[in-house]
């Protein structure tokens, strides 16, 4: 286990007892999501954050990024690449993508609970995977050309 331990019990209390998020689940945009499914998602992100994502935090901090300004190349630690690939392969980037582009419809409060665990375990993973969040903004408020770019950003999983 790495440096990060999430408090899923506190997250569950905040989401369901304090904020009453269960009242919006199973309806309208969130018709396919119930409390059990939301908790399953959070439990999986907890496991991922505490193990796979946290594993590269120290290397990322100590080794950092090796940037070559002459070529524009940036080399990342191998452990970070592995953590990032795991995050992307598990398709957690979909929580920030618009539903119209293959994103997952979840309440913002649940999305931020997931983000809290990812940010706590390895902030760089969250930043590198933020391309879909940018695509969401471009798709919702952009020109037709920008909406096409947003589709590419999601389809090609462009990140930071």
N, C-alpha and C positions, 0 to 999 in steps of 0.2 A: 504494500500500500504506500502511496506517495504522501505528500504534504497535506493533501486536501481531504477533509471529511465533511460531507454535507449533512445538514440537519433536515431530513425529509419529514420528520414529525412536525417540525415548526412550519415548514412549507405547506404541509397538508392542513394544519390548523389555520394558517393565514388565508389560504385559498377557499376552504370550505366552511370553516366555522366562523371566521371573522368576516370575510368578504362574501360568503354565500354563493360562490361560483356555481355550485350545483344547480342553482335555480335557472341558469341560462344554458346548461348542458342538455343535450337531447332535443333541442328546439332550433328551429330556423337554420342559421348558418352552421350551428354546432350540433345538428341532428344526429350525426354519427359518433358523437363523443359523450360518454357518460363518466361518472366519477371513477369507476373502476378502470376504464381505459386511460383516463388522464393520470391516475395514480400509477398505472403500469408504465406509461411513458416516463413519468418522473423517476420511477424506480430504475428504469433502464438507463436514463441519463445519469443518475446517481452512480450506478455501477461503472458506466463509461468514464465519467468525470474523475472518480476516485482512483481509477486504474489506468486505462489507456491514455486519457488526456493528461492527467497529472504526471505520468511517467516521463514526459519530455520537458516539463517545466524547468527543472534545474539545468539541463543541457542548454535549453533555449536561453536561459539567463546567463550562464557561464560562457558558452560558445558564441552565442548571438548569431547575427547574420553577417556574412562576409560579402560586402558589396563592392563590385568593381565598377567604378564610374566610367572607365574607358569603354567597357563593353555593355554596361547596363545590366550585367548578370548579378544575381544575388544567390548565394549558397546558404542553405539552411541546414541545421544539424539533422542528421539522419533520423534521430529519434523524433524530432518534430514532424518531419515528413510522414513518418509512420502514424503518429497521433492524428495528424490532419487527415490523412487518407482514411483512417478508421472512422473519424467523425463524418466525413463526406460519404463514405461507403454505406454507413448506417442511415444516410439520408436525413440527418437532423437539420440540414440546411433548408429543407422544405418548410419548416415552420415560419420562415421569414419570407417565403415566396408567395406571390398572389395565387389564390386558388385557381384562377383562370390559366395560370402558367404551371400548374402541377403542384402548387403549394398545399399545405395542410391547414385546414380551417380549425384553429384553436383560439380561445379567448386570449387577448393580450396578456392578461394576468398569468395564465399558464405558460405562455411563451416566455415571459420575463422570469418565471420561476426556473424554467429550463436554462435560460441565459445566465441566471445567477450561478447555477452550478458549473456551467462551462467557464464563465469568467473567473470563478473562484479557483478552479483547477488549473486553468491555463488561458489567461486573457488573450494571448496571441492567436490561439485557435479560433476564438470568437471573432477577432478582427479579420483574420484571413478568410473566414467563411462569410463575411458580411456582404459579399457581392449580391446575394439574393435580396438582402434588405434594401440595398441601393436600387436594384432592379424593381422592387415593389414600388418605390417612390416614383421612379421613371415611368413605370407602367400606369400607375394611377393618375399621375398629373402631367405627364409628358405629351409632347407632340406625337403625331403618328410615327414619325421617324424614330423618336426616342422610345416609343413603345416597342418598335421592332428591335431596337438595341437591347431593351429589357428582356425580350424573349431570348435573344442570343445569350445574354448574361446568365439566364437560368438554364437554358439548354446546354451550355458549355461549362456551367458551374464556375464562372469567373469569380474570383475572389479579390482580395486586396492586392 
